[in-house]
Amino acid sequence: MYPDDLVMPMKHELTDKGFEDLTTAEAVNQAIKKEGTTLLMINSVCGCAAGAARPGAVFSLTGDKKPENLITVFAGVDKEAVDEARKFLAPFPPSSPCIALFKDGELVHMLERHHIEGNPAGAIAANLQGAYQEYC
């Protein structure tokens, strides 16, 4: 587990932009199963989360089409919530950070860590915006 003083600024990068921080399995289960589109980011303390994933996810929301629901869980902090979120990401292996788009509770688009590492935030945003055009 990471200390709160380290994690809270990383959580706020998303929650300040409208993401709901989920910390329980029940909250994750309810959020992902909502009708409409839901963007899930499994946040982490790694450099690719800071340099690409979080900024890319936030920047992706600047277009005309975007998900109706924004949720996040934090790997290494909210174990119960992360474990529940990962159940919805099959067949993809556990990955953090990662970003997933759901439509009516079904996984329709996935960015794993290996899609995020080494890519700039703009590329992450563009990838997500392409998915929004198709599903939102």
Order of alpha helices (4+ residues) and beta strands (2+ residues): alpha-beta-alpha-beta-alpha-beta-alpha-beta-beta-alpha-alpha
